Amino acid sequence: MSSSTNHQNLLQLIRNRELNDHIRTKYTLKNNLNYKCISTLGLLGQFKGHRGYVYCLQWNESGSTLASASNDRQVILWDPFLQKIKTTIQTLHQDNILSVKFLPSCNDDIVVTGACDWSSHTYNVRTGKKLSSCICSQGQIKSLAIAKDSPSIYWCASEDGCISQHDMRMSHECPTDKSKTTLVTIYGNLEKNIEARCLDINQIRTEQLAVGASDQYVRLYDRRMIQSLSSFDVKYLSKHILVYDGNNAALNKFNNALQYFVPGHIHSDDNETIKPEKQNNYEITYLTFSPDGHELLVNYSGSYVYLYNLMNQEDNAFFNIPKVMKVARENGEGSSTDSIDDQVPVSHLTLPDKVVQLKSKANNLLDKEDYTAAIVLYNDAINIYECSELFSNRAEAYIKRQWHGDFYAALKDCVTALKLEPNNEKAHFWLAVSLFKLDKLKDSIMYLDQFLLKYPLYKTSEAYKCLYSDLLNAQSNNKNKVDGKILPESLATTSNILDDLPNILEIDKITFEKYFRNRAKDYHHRYCGHYNTYTDNKEANFFGSQNQFIVAGSDDGLFFVWDKNTENNLLMLKGDCAIVNCIQPHPSELLLATSGVDNKVKLWGPLPDVRLLRK
C-alpha cells in the first residue's frame, strides 16, 4: 500500500477498495474505529427459514456467507447482504444441532456439524451430501473448533468430557477406535469426568487449544505437548512420581503443556472451608481467542464475562498483597500484626485536566451513593492515566456497590494502588475492608492493625470502629463454630507452600487437577450487566476492527456492547423476545449476527443518522 493512501479520505478509500481489495484492511480500520458507529447500531434485517430454535451461527472467513443451524436439523447458508438463502442442507442428525463450522482451505464447500445425537458430520455445501460422520462420543457434541492452517481437521468438545480430533482424510471405526481420536479427557475436582462445554483454537498460535467445562476453570493446552499429559487420565500424581533434579525439567514439561485461568473470587481454595451460602455453580458457556491471539474471552454462567491476558498473565490478587514483616502489637490483644516495610513514596504527579475533571465528577457521584455511575467515570479516568488515588477511590465504590465480584475487584484495585503509591492511606484501609468482605478474617485483622500503626489518628474514626467491631463479631462467630479456630486461613499464606516444589511432591495423593488449579491465573478485565443463567451456550465475542469492543447475549433478551479497555457498557439492544444466545461479529465489517430462542437470525449494523437525513 502506498504512503499516499494514508492521506485519502473515507470516500476515496471506499472507491479504491472497489479497484484494489488490498486496501480493505485500511478501510475497515478507518470505518470501524469510530465509536459513534456503536451508538447507531440497529436491526438491518431478520432471516426467516428455520422451523425451530437457532442454536448456532458461523461466518465464513471472507464474511460472504453466514451459516446457521437449528433444532430443525437443518443448516442454512445465507447471503447476509442480499438477505436471502443461498442453500439449505437437510442433515442426517437425529437431534438438535449445537455447533457448525466451515472447514478451512476447502473453498467454503464443506461444513462440519455437531449435535445432541452424540455425532459429528461433514457435508458438501453444493450437493448437501454427507461426506463423513463420527459417533465416538458418549454424549452430546457441545462445540466444534477449527484451525485455519489445518485443512480437513476439526475438534469436538463433548458431554462425556472428551476433547477429540477428527481428520477427514483418515478413516476409523466408531467406537472401537475412540482412543485414536481423543486428545484429552477433562476431570473435575473429584477426579470424575466433567462436561466439556466449549473450545477454541488460537488462530495465531494454533498449537493452543482452550477448553471450557462445567466448572469455573479455563484449561489452555499446548496440543504439541498433550501426550506428556497422558497421566491426566490417572487420578493421582503420586502414581507418576516426578524426580526433583534442581532444574524442574520434569515439572516444566507439565506446566508448559497446560495452564489454568479463573477469576480470583470464584477460585476454589482447597485449603479453605467455604461457607455453604458462598457456593455457586459457575460454568463456562463460551470462550474465544482474540483475533491477534493475545487474549482469551470467557463467558460464565452465574457470573460475568472475563478477559484473560495471555501475554502478561496476572496472578491471583491474594498473592500480590504487599509483603509484611512481624511487628508486635502495642497492647498485645488478639493476634500479632504485620507491617509493610517503609517504602519511598512516589512523588506527586500532576494529573491531566481531563482526568481531574472525571475524578471530581466521580467523587461527587460516590458521595451521592451513585456507585455504578462513579465507577464508569473512574474507569474512563484510569484508561487515560493510572494513578493510585483513582484505584483506591474505585475500590471504595466497588465495596459499597456490592455486586457479585465487586469485593474482589476492590482488592485488585487496592493492590494496584499500593503498588503505585505505598503510602496511600485509603488503599490501606480499603484493603482491610475488602479482605473482611472476602471472609479473609485473619488477613483483614492483620492489615487493619498495620493500618492503625501507620495512621494512628484513624483510631477514632467511625469507619475504623465499624470495621473493627465487625471483625471481632465475625471472629467470635467462627471461634464458636470450630472450637476456637479462626477460619478461613489466609490464601496468601498457603501460596508459599505451593511454590515449594519439594513440599508439593511430598504431599500424598495430590491430583493434577489440584496442582494446576493452585497455579491458575487471574482475569484482566470484567464486563458486568448481562444475565447468564438459563442456557449453556451463551456467547461472548470481540467486536470492532481493533477488537475494541466486547459483545454478549443475555437472558433478558438483550445483547450488550462494552468498551474493552474501560469495561463500560456502551449499548444494550433488544435482540430476542426472551434470550440472546448467539452473537457472531462479521470478520471485517461492523456487522453482528444474533439468534435466540426463536427461529429467526437477526443482522445488526450502523443505521443512518436520522438527523442527517432530515437535513
C-alpha positions in Angstrom: 0.0 0.0 0.0 1.4 3.4 -1.0 2.1 6.1 1.6 -0.4 8.3 -0.2 -3.2 6.1 1.0 -2.7 7.5 4.5 -3.9 10.9 3.3 -7.0 9.8 1.5 -10.4 10.5 2.9 -13.1 7.9 3.6 -14.9 8.2 0.2 -11.6 7.8 -1.7 -10.8 4.7 0.4 -14.3 3.2 -0.4 -13.7 3.9 -4.1 -10.2 2.4 -4.1 -11.5 -0.7 -2.3 -13.6 -1.4 -5.4 -10.5 -1.3 -7.5 -7.9 -2.8 -5.2 -9.0 -5.2 -2.4 -5.7 -4.9 -0.6 -6.9 -1.6 0.9 -9.8 -3.4 2.6 -8.0 -3.6 5.9 -7.2 0.1 5.8 -10.8 1.0 5.0 -12.1 -1.3 7.8 -9.8 0.3 10.4 -10.9 3.8 9.4 -14.6 2.8 9.1 -15.0 0.7 12.3 -12.8 2.6 14.7 -15.3 5.4 15.2 -17.1 4.8 18.5 -20.0 6.8 17.2 -20.9 3.9 15.0 -21.7 1.8 18.0 -24.4 4.3 19.1 -26.1 3.9 15.7 -26.3 0.1 15.7 -29.7 -1.2 14.8 -31.6 -4.0 13.2 -30.8 -4.4 9.5 -32.8 -7.5 8.8 -34.3 -10.7 10.0 -33.6 -14.0 8.2 -36.5 -16.5 8.3 -36.1 -20.1 7.2 -35.7 -22.3 10.2 -38.6 -24.1 11.9 -37.0 -24.2 15.4 -34.6 -22.5 17.8 -31.4 -21.3 16.1 -28.6 -22.8 18.3 -25.5 -21.7 16.4 -24.2 -19.2 13.9 -20.9 -19.0 12.0 -19.4 -16.7 9.3 -17.1 -18.0 6.6 -13.7 -16.5 6.5 -14.5 -13.8 4.0 -17.8 -12.9 5.6 -19.8 -13.5 2.4 -21.8 -16.3 3.9 -23.5 -16.9 7.3 -24.3 -20.4 8.4 -27.0 -21.2 10.9 -28.2 -24.5 12.4 -31.2 -25.3 14.4 -33.2 -28.0 16.2 -35.0 -28.5 12.9 -31.7 -30.3 12.0 -31.1 -28.0 9.0 -28.1 -25.9 8.2 -28.9 -22.8 6.2 -26.3 -20.7 4.4 -27.3 -17.1 4.0 -26.2 -14.2 1.8 -26.2 -11.5 4.5 -26.1 -8.6 2.1 -28.9 -9.8 -0.1 -30.6 -11.2 2.9 -31.6 -14.4 1.2 -30.9 -18.2 1.5 -28.1 -19.5 -0.6 -28.6 -23.1 0.1 -30.2 -25.5 2.7 -28.6 -28.7 4.0 -31.0 -31.3 5.3 -28.7 -33.1 7.7 -28.9 -36.7 8.9 -28.7 -35.7 12.5 -31.4 -37.2 14.8 -31.3 -34.4 17.3 -30.6 -30.6 17.8 -27.5 -29.3 16.0 -25.4 -27.3 18.6 -22.4 -26.2 16.5 -21.5 -25.6 12.9 -18.1 -24.6 11.3 -16.7 -24.1 7.8 -13.7 -26.3 7.3 -10.6 -24.2 6.3 -9.0 -24.2 2.9 -12.0 -26.0 1.4 -13.3 -23.1 -0.6 -16.2 -22.9 1.8 -17.6 -26.1 0.3 -17.5 -28.2 3.5 -19.2 -27.6 6.8 -19.0 -29.7 9.9 -21.8 -30.1 12.4 -22.1 -31.4 16.0 -25.3 -32.4 17.6 -27.1 -33.7 20.6 -27.3 -37.2 19.0 -23.6 -37.7 20.0 -22.4 -37.4 16.4 -20.5 -35.0 14.2 -20.9 -34.9 10.4 -19.3 -33.2 7.5 -21.4 -32.1 4.4 -20.6 -30.8 1.0 -22.3 -27.5 0.7 -23.0 -27.6 -3.0 -24.5 -31.1 -3.1 -25.8 -31.4 0.5 -24.2 -34.9 0.6 -22.8 -36.2 3.9 -19.1 -36.8 3.5 -18.2 -38.3 6.8 -19.6 -38.9 10.3 -18.2 -39.9 13.8 -20.2 -41.4 16.7 -17.2 -41.9 19.0 -18.7 -39.5 21.6 -20.6 -40.8 24.6 -22.5 -37.6 25.0 -23.8 -34.5 23.2 -21.3 -32.7 20.9 -21.4 -29.3 22.6 -18.9 -27.3 20.5 -16.6 -27.5 17.5 -13.3 -25.8 16.6 -11.1 -25.5 13.5 -7.6 -24.2 12.8 -7.0 -22.2 9.7 -3.7 -23.9 9.0 -5.2 -27.4 9.3 -7.4 -28.3 6.4 -9.8 -31.3 6.8 -9.4 -31.3 10.6 -11.8 -30.3 13.3 -12.0 -30.7 17.1 -15.0 -31.6 19.3 -15.9 -30.9 22.9 -18.5 -33.4 24.2 -20.7 -34.1 27.2 -18.6 -37.1 28.2 -15.6 -34.7 29.0 -13.6 -35.7 25.9 -11.8 -33.4 23.5 -11.4 -35.2 20.2 -9.6 -34.5 17.0 -11.0 -35.7 13.6 -9.3 -35.8 10.2 -11.5 -36.4 7.2 -8.5 -37.8 5.4 -8.2 -40.7 7.9 -10.7 -43.5 8.4 -11.5 -45.1 11.7 -14.2 -47.3 13.1 -16.5 -45.9 15.8 -16.5 -46.6 18.7 -13.6 -49.1 18.8 -11.1 -46.5 17.7 -12.2 -43.8 20.1 -8.8 -43.7 21.8 -7.3 -42.6 18.5 -9.4 -39.5 18.3 -9.4 -38.5 22.0 -6.8 -35.9 22.8 -7.6 -35.4 26.5 -10.3 -36.1 29.0 -11.5 -33.3 31.3 -11.6 -34.2 35.0 -13.1 -32.2 37.9 -12.0 -31.8 41.5 -13.4 -35.2 42.4 -11.4 -36.9 39.7 -14.6 -37.7 37.7 -15.2 -36.7 34.1 -17.0 -33.4 33.8 -18.8 -32.0 30.8 -16.7 -30.2 28.1 -18.9 -27.2 27.1 -16.8 -25.2 24.6 -13.4 -25.0 22.9 -11.5 -22.7 20.6 -8.2 -22.8 18.7 -5.8 -19.8 18.7 -5.6 -18.9 15.0 -2.3 -17.1 15.5 -0.7 -19.9 17.6 -2.7 -22.9 16.5 -1.0 -25.2 19.0 -3.0 -23.5 21.7 -6.4 -25.2 22.5 -8.7 -23.6 25.1 -11.4 -25.6 26.8 -14.3 -24.5 28.9 -16.1 -27.1 31.0 -18.9 -27.4 33.6 -16.7 -25.8 36.2 -15.1 -22.4 36.5 -11.6 -23.2 35.2 -10.4 -22.4 31.7 -7.9 -25.0 30.5 -5.3 -23.9 28.0 -3.5 -26.8 26.3 -0.5 -26.9 24.1 -1.5 -29.5 21.5 2.1 -30.4 20.7 2.6 -31.5 24.3 -0.7 -33.1 25.2 0.9 -36.5 25.0 3.0 -35.6 28.0 -0.2 -35.1 29.9 -1.3 -38.7 29.3 -1.2 -39.1 33.1 -4.1 -36.8 33.3 -6.2 -39.9 32.8 -4.8 -41.3 36.1 -6.2 -39.9 39.3 -3.2 -39.2 41.4 0.1 -37.6 40.8 1.7 -40.0 43.3 1.2 -42.7 40.7 3.5 -40.8 38.3 6.4 -39.7 40.5 8.4 -36.7 39.4 12.0 -36.5 40.5 13.1 -33.1 41.6 16.5 -32.6 39.9 17.1 -28.9 40.7 16.1 -27.6 37.3 12.4 -28.5 37.3 12.7 -30.1 33.9 10.1 -32.7 34.5 7.7 -30.3 36.1 8.2 -27.7 33.4 7.1 -30.2 30.9 3.7 -30.3 32.5 3.5 -26.5 33.2 4.2 -25.8 29.5 1.6 -28.3 28.3 -1.3 -26.9 30.4 -2.4 -23.7 32.1 -5.5 -22.8 34.1 -7.3 -19.5 34.3 -10.1 -18.4 36.8 -11.4 -15.2 38.3 -9.8 -15.0 41.8 -13.1 -14.6 43.6 -14.6 -17.8 42.3 -11.4 -19.9 42.6 -12.0 -22.8 44.9 -9.2 -22.8 47.5 -8.7 -26.4 48.6 -7.1 -25.3 51.8 -10.2 -23.4 53.0 -13.7 -24.2 54.3 -16.2 -22.4 52.0 -19.4 -21.3 53.6 -22.5 -23.0 52.0 -24.1 -19.7 51.1 -20.9 -18.8 49.1 -21.1 -21.9 47.0 -22.3 -21.4 43.4 -22.3 -23.4 40.3 -20.1 -21.5 37.9 -19.8 -23.0 34.5 -18.3 -21.7 31.2 -20.7 -21.3 28.4 -18.4 -19.9 25.7 -14.8 -18.9 25.2 -12.8 -17.4 22.3 -9.3 -16.2 21.5 -8.9 -12.6 20.3 -8.0 -12.3 16.6 -4.4 -11.3 17.5 -4.1 -14.3 19.8 -3.1 -12.3 22.8 -6.3 -12.6 24.8 -9.0 -15.1 25.8 -12.6 -14.0 26.4 -14.8 -16.2 28.6 -18.5 -16.1 29.5 -19.5 -17.6 32.8 -22.9 -18.9 33.8 -23.8 -17.3 37.1 -21.2 -14.6 36.7 -19.9 -12.2 34.1 -17.7 -12.0 31.0 -14.0 -12.1 31.8 -10.9 -11.2 29.7 -7.6 -13.1 30.3 -4.4 -11.6 29.1 -2.2 -14.4 27.7 0.9 -12.3 27.1 1.0 -10.6 30.6 -0.7 -13.1 32.8 -1.9 -11.9 36.2 -1.6 -13.8 39.4 -4.4 -14.1 42.0 -4.7 -10.8 43.8 -4.3 -12.5 47.2 -0.7 -13.5 46.2 0.1 -9.8 45.3 -0.9 -8.2 48.6 2.2 -6.2 49.9 4.7 -8.4 51.8 4.8 -7.8 55.5 7.2 -8.3 58.4 6.2 -9.1 62.0 5.7 -6.3 64.5 4.4 -6.8 68.0 1.0 -5.2 68.7 1.0 -2.3 71.1 -1.5 -3.8 73.6 -0.9 -7.4 72.9 -4.6 -8.1 72.2 -5.6 -10.6 69.6 -3.1 -11.9 67.0 0.2 -10.4 66.2 0.2 -7.9 63.4 2.4 -7.3 60.4 3.7 -4.1 58.9 4.7 -3.3 55.4 8.3 -2.1 55.1 8.6 1.6 54.7 8.9 2.4 51.0 9.9 5.5 49.3 6.7 7.3 48.3 6.0 8.1 44.7 6.5 11.8 44.0 3.3 13.7 43.4 2.3 13.8 39.8 0.1 16.3 38.1 -2.9 14.7 36.6 -4.1 15.7 33.1 -7.0 18.1 33.1 -9.4 15.6 31.7 -8.6 13.1 34.5 -9.0 15.8 37.1 -12.5 16.6 35.8 -13.5 12.9 35.6 -12.2 12.3 39.1 -14.1 15.2 40.5 -17.4 14.1 38.9 -16.8 10.5 40.1 -16.1 11.6 43.6 -19.4 13.6 43.7 -21.3 10.6 42.5 -19.6 8.5 45.1 -20.7 10.9 47.8 -24.3 10.7 46.4 -24.1 6.9 46.6 -24.5 6.5 42.8 -21.8 3.9 42.8 -22.2 2.5 39.3 -22.1 5.9 37.7 -19.0 6.7 39.7 -17.3 3.5 38.6 -17.9 4.4 35.0 -16.1 7.7 35.4 -13.3 6.2 37.3 -12.9 3.6 34.5 -12.6 6.4 32.0 -10.1 8.3 34.0 -7.9 5.2 34.7 -8.0 4.4 31.0 -6.4 7.9 30.3 -4.0 7.9 33.3 -3.3 5.4 36.0 -2.8 6.8 39.4 -3.1 5.4 42.9 -5.9 7.6 44.1 -8.2 6.6 41.2 -7.7 3.0 42.0 -8.4 3.4 45.8 -11.5 5.6 45.1 -12.8 3.0 42.7 -12.2 0.3 45.3 -14.4 2.2 47.7 -17.1 2.4 45.1 -16.9 -1.4 44.4 -17.1 -2.2 48.1 -20.2 0.0 48.6 -21.9 -1.2 45.5 -21.6 -4.9 46.5 -22.3 -6.5 43.1 -21.0 -10.1 42.6 -17.2 -9.9 42.4 -17.0 -6.3 43.5 -15.2 -7.1 46.7 -12.5 -9.0 44.8 -12.3 -6.2 42.2 -11.8 -3.8 45.1 -9.0 -6.0 46.4 -7.3 -5.9 43.0 -7.6 -2.1 42.9 -6.1 -1.7 46.4 -3.1 -3.9 45.5 -2.6 -1.8 42.4 -3.0 1.5 44.3 -0.4 0.4 46.9 2.0 -0.6 44.1 1.7 2.8 42.6 1.8 4.7 46.0 2.8 2.6 49.1 1.6 5.4 51.4 -1.9 5.7 50.1 -4.0 5.7 53.3 -7.3 5.0 51.6 -5.8 2.0 49.8 -4.5 0.5 53.1 -7.9 0.9 54.8 -10.0 -0.4 51.9 -7.6 -3.4 51.6 -8.5 -4.4 55.1 -12.2 -3.9 54.3 -12.1 -5.9 51.1 -10.3 -8.8 52.9 -13.0 -8.8 55.5 -15.7 -8.9 52.9 -14.0 -11.8 51.2 -14.0 -13.7 54.5 -10.2 -13.4 55.0 -10.6 -12.5 58.7 -7.1 -13.2 59.8 -5.6 -11.2 57.0 -8.1 -8.4 57.5 -7.2 -8.1 61.2 -3.5 -8.1 60.3 -3.8 -5.3 57.8 -6.1 -3.3 59.9 -3.6 -3.4 62.8 -0.9 -2.4 60.3 -3.1 0.4 59.1 -3.6 1.8 62.6 0.2 1.6 63.3 0.9 3.7 60.2 -2.1 6.1 60.7 -2.9 6.1 64.4 -5.3 9.1 64.1 -7.8 6.9 62.3 -8.5 5.0 65.6 -11.2 7.4 66.5 -12.9 7.4 63.0 -16.3 5.8 62.6 -15.1 3.7 59.6 -12.3 2.1 61.6 -14.6 1.5 64.7 -17.2 -0.1 62.5 -14.8 -2.4 60.7 -13.0 -3.4 63.9 -16.4 -4.3 65.5 -17.4 -6.3 62.5 -14.1 -8.2 62.6 -14.5 -9.0 66.3 -18.0 -10.3 65.8 -17.0 -12.4 62.8 -14.0 -13.8 64.6 -16.1 -14.7 67.6 -18.7 -16.5 65.4 -16.0 -18.5 63.7 -14.5 -19.5 67.0 -17.8 -20.8 68.2 -18.2 -22.8 65.1 -14.8 -24.5 65.0 -13.9 -24.7 68.7 -11.6 -21.7 68.8 -10.0 -22.0 65.3 -10.3 -18.9 63.1 -11.4 -19.9 59.6 -10.7 -19.5 56.8 -7.0 -19.2 56.9 -5.2 -16.8 54.5 -5.0 -17.9 50.9 -1.8 -15.8 50.7 0.0 -17.8 53.3 -0.7 -21.1 51.6 0.7 -19.8 48.3 4.3 -20.1 49.7 3.7 -23.8 50.2 2.5 -24.2 46.6 5.7 -22.5 45.3 7.9 -25.0 47.1 8.4 -28.0 44.8 9.9 -30.5 47.3 7.0 -29.9 49.6 4.5 -30.4 46.8 6.0 -33.7 45.8 5.8 -34.9 49.4 2.0 -34.3 49.6 0.3 -37.7 49.4 -2.2 -38.2 46.6 -2.1 -34.6 45.2 -4.0 -34.6 42.0 -3.1 -32.9 38.7 -6.4 -31.0 39.0 -5.4 -29.5 42.3 -1.9 -28.9 41.1 -3.0 -26.8 38.2 -5.9 -25.1 40.0 -3.5 -23.7 42.6 -1.5 -22.1 39.7 -4.5 -20.6 37.9 -4.0 -17.1 36.5 -6.4 -14.3 37.2 -8.6 -12.1 34.9 -7.5 -8.8 33.4 -10.9 -7.2 32.7 -14.5 -7.9 33.8 -17.7 -7.0 32.0 -20.9 -6.7 34.1 -24.6 -6.2 33.5 -25.9 -9.2 31.4 -27.6 -12.3 32.8 -26.3 -15.7 32.0 -28.2 -18.4 33.8 -30.8 -20.3 31.8 -28.9 -21.6 28.8 -25.5 -23.3 28.4 -24.5 -21.9 25.1 -24.4 -18.1 25.8 -21.7 -16.5 23.7 -19.4 -13.5 24.1 -17.1 -12.2 21.4 -14.7 -9.5 20.4 -16.1 -6.8 18.1 -14.6 -3.9 16.0 -11.7 -3.6 13.7 -9.2 -3.5 16.6 -11.2 -5.7 18.9 -12.0 -2.6 21.0 -15.5 -3.8 21.9 -16.9 -6.8 23.7 -20.4 -8.2 22.9 -22.5 -10.8 24.7 -26.1 -12.0 24.8 -28.3 -12.1 27.9 -31.2 -13.9 29.4 -33.4 -10.8 29.3 -33.5 -10.8 25.5 -30.8 -8.0 25.3 -27.3 -8.1 23.9 -24.6 -5.9 25.4 -21.7 -3.9 24.0 -18.8 -2.9 26.3 -15.7 -0.9 25.7 -12.9 -3.5 26.1 -10.4 -1.3 28.0 -12.7 0.7 30.3 -15.2 -2.1 30.9 -18.0 0.4 30.5 -21.3 -0.6 28.9 -21.8 1.3 25.7 -25.1 -0.1 24.4 -27.9 -2.5 25.0 -30.2 -3.7 22.3 -33.3 -5.9 22.3 -32.2 -9.0 20.3 -34.9 -11.6 21.2 -38.2 -12.0 22.8 -36.6 -14.0 25.6 -32.9 -14.9 25.4 -30.0 -14.0 23.1 -27.6 -16.9 22.9 -25.5 -16.5 19.8 -23.7 -13.3 18.8 -21.2 -13.6 16.0 -19.4 -10.5 14.6 -18.7 -10.2 10.9 -15.0 -10.9 10.2 -14.3 -7.4 8.7 -17.4 -5.2 8.7 -19.2 -3.6 11.6 -22.0 -6.2 11.5 -23.4 -8.6 14.0 -25.5 -11.7 13.6 -27.6 -12.8 16.6 -30.0 -15.6 17.4 -32.0 -16.6 20.5 -34.9 -18.9 21.3 -37.0 -18.2 18.3 -36.5 -19.3 14.6 -35.0 -16.0 13.3 -31.5 -14.9 12.6 -31.0 -11.1 13.0 -28.4 -8.9 11.4 -27.2 -5.7 13.1 -25.2 -2.8 11.8 -25.0 1.0 11.8 -28.2 2.7 10.8 -28.3 6.1 9.0 -28.4 9.2 11.3 -32.0 10.4 11.1 -30.8 14.0 11.8 -28.6 14.0 8.7 -31.4 12.5 6.6 -33.8 15.3 7.7 -31.3 17.9 6.5 
